[in-house]
Amino acid sequence: MKNYFAILLLFICCGHMAFAQNNVAKAHLSAFTQQYLLACKKQGNKNQIPGYVYKNINNTPYISALIKVDSAVDPSRLSTLGVFIGTRAGKIWTAQVPVANVEAFTRIPGINYIQLDLPITPSLDSARKQTRADSAQEGINLPFPVTGKNVLTGIIDAGFDFNHPTFYDTTHTAFRIRKVWGQKIGGTPPSGFSYGNELTDSNAIRALGYDTAILSHGTHVTGIAAGSGYGSNAGNNRFRGMAFESDIALVGIMPAPPEWIAAGESDIIDGMNYLFNYAASVSEPAVVNLSWGSTLGPHDGNSLFSQACDALTGPGKIFVCAAGNNGEDTVHLQKTFTASDTMVSTFVTFSPYLDSNNQLTWVDVWGDTGNTFCVNVRLFDTTSAFDSTGWVCLTSDTTLNFNLRGTNGDTCFVTITTIPADYNDKPHAVLSFYSKVHNNICLSTKASAGTVNMWEGYVIPPEGYYGYLKSLGYPWAVSGDAKMTVSDIGCTQSAITAGAYTSKVSFVNINHTPLYYPGGVHGHIAPFSSIGPTEDNRIKPDITAPGFALASSVSSWDTTYKTTGINYSSVICADTDAISGRIYKYAMLAGTSMASPCTAGIVAMMLQINPSLTPDDAKNIINLTAITDAYTGALPTSGTVTWGHGKINAYGAVNYLIQHESVKSLHMNPLDCILYPNPNHGTFTLNYTSRTQELLKIEITDVTGRIISSQVWPVNNGSNSRQFSLNGMVKGIYFTKISSIAGYNVIRMAVE
């Protein structure tokens, strides 16, 4: 279908308002972009429309977007409108658009698709043992301890306490945070970006102290992935993270009130690009963790976010994310239609945590390529419908507003946006509800063929609010389910997506009070862990990790963890800094938000062994070495939609990499040749197991093939060990070739 921009056509008809697209311009608009433009027209652009992602740049309000472009796009046209382009991930770009120029922006030639950001929300001790990371960290039966050294662990999150002792080394001497980009803080943006404040000096980072004082999520997540555990017990290791010797870089995606601005997908893409670029500048591989997400989206791995992520990741650049916490929420409904089964109805309910007189939610509906469907919203009293939007079919890119009158005399406001063929060629409808009525709200969908999937959810930053799709006892209606609830971000093909299992069901807090988690069974899948598959029937999550529940660092600026705060009961221990007198705490939290950094930290350990590891390599090794037990049951090779491929096994993964670090071999068992440490500074040890007395040729070349060193090594039957010291080797990648009469083996080696 041709993509045309919509001009606003406002008219009142039968109690509703419409927004439609014609052929004035080329940009195809996402459903929420269309709803935004209609809302702006209704209120005359006087205020920022709630539910979108804004930034203040040079004292001017901007709105964030992901766009898809072609070769005809003219950057000078964008600059004329004051638009800032950030990341360019293939054809997917991030854009900051002046609020006053959004409509003009949609008419620029060369922009094929515009998706204004929606807010995303967080996917909220024994973990090292259960993942066997402790054995890898201690180097048991390995050539060296694996701790993430010389790898960058990048965290995109909010609620960072930069001075927490866990972000120092194990002696509280070396500060390990290398860079901070506060995306929603005024200051000097990093090179290539137009917003936020970058801090590269450790003194400046420590002086700033934190990004926002109302969350601890980022501090907790970073502590799991890379914390040293300093101050968690006498040995400073009780709550040590996975890659505790890795370097750390942080991207803060939320500001402190009253400058409340949400975070969206374009922010994440920019953050990922920033972290990968920094890692490359210091010649380190990087893993980036995101423990945020949303229930909305096509869930097929083809969203603009997924396309951009796939373009940014690659060798030494790996992205890990949380599966989501909707494993118990009936926020999804699927229906396959036939000629004799043409309709499905369900009732939309609202989160119990929202004001019952001011309820909001979104329902995102996607169909099959080549098919179409219609939707209808009705208000019901006890037995029958009394007001309706009528059937709205996907015949054009249109936005309609309806005001349904409830029996209490108040209104249920419904906005329906239809797109016959969205960017993935699938029919798409978005319904936005703002209800002040007390009646039941029925959503019906009809079609004669194809399958429809719908998801419900709403975000008021930084929290996600989930109602349920229910039958409410009406015999002709159906309830939703928790299938396909892995977040749309988690459906990205290049992402390593982590579900959560139950690693702890009880703990004793700082007041020596024993506390228990209801619903958790040790070793079982966490009840909240989101379930796959993706819409295109791929297995997600890829793996599970401890997430219910984990102890880690929390922010000393977050008042909810102070003695009078609502979260103080989850505090395990506290340590007072001898110099500042500030009290730093460790506390329990649960969620796939915790499983994701556990996985990311283990990926950092893997990158220490092989800095050129690709996302597919990492995923395949994690899957191959995963733990299965009585709780997972026997898992098929392809995995399952609950467990993925099992429970992550840090020791198994790094041991596999060490044993298979050869890049090429001929008639020689790679397991017979082990080189360590790797990386090194030009001094390393070769272990070689021979089956006879023989002469080996050891040849070291750089990436151009130039021979750096060539030596002969006489070996005996059995295990042999020899240290090599090559002075003056420049930092980089080298190849060590071990040759015998029988064959040879080549090992990749990194010199720092």
Helices and strands as residue ranges (DSSP letters): E 12-13, E 16-20, E 28-29, H 31-43, E 54-57, E 60-69, H 75-80, E 84-89, E 92-98, G 99-101, H 102-105, E 111-116, E 121-122, H 127-130, H 133-138, E 152-157, G 165-167, E 177-182, E 197-199, H 202-208, H 217-226, E 247-252, H 265-281, E 286-290, E 292-293, H 304-312, E 317-322, E 332-337, E 343-348, E 359-366, E 374-380, E 385-388, E 392-393, E 398-405, E 411-419, E 428-435, E 440-446, E 450-460, E 463-465, E 469-470, G 489-491, E 496-502, E 506-508, E 514-516, E 543-548, E 550-554, G 559-561, G 568-570, E 571-576, E 583-589, H 592-609, H 615-624, H 650-659, E 662-666, G 670-672, E 673-676, E 683-690, E 694-702, E 707-715, E 718-725, E 732-739, E 744-751
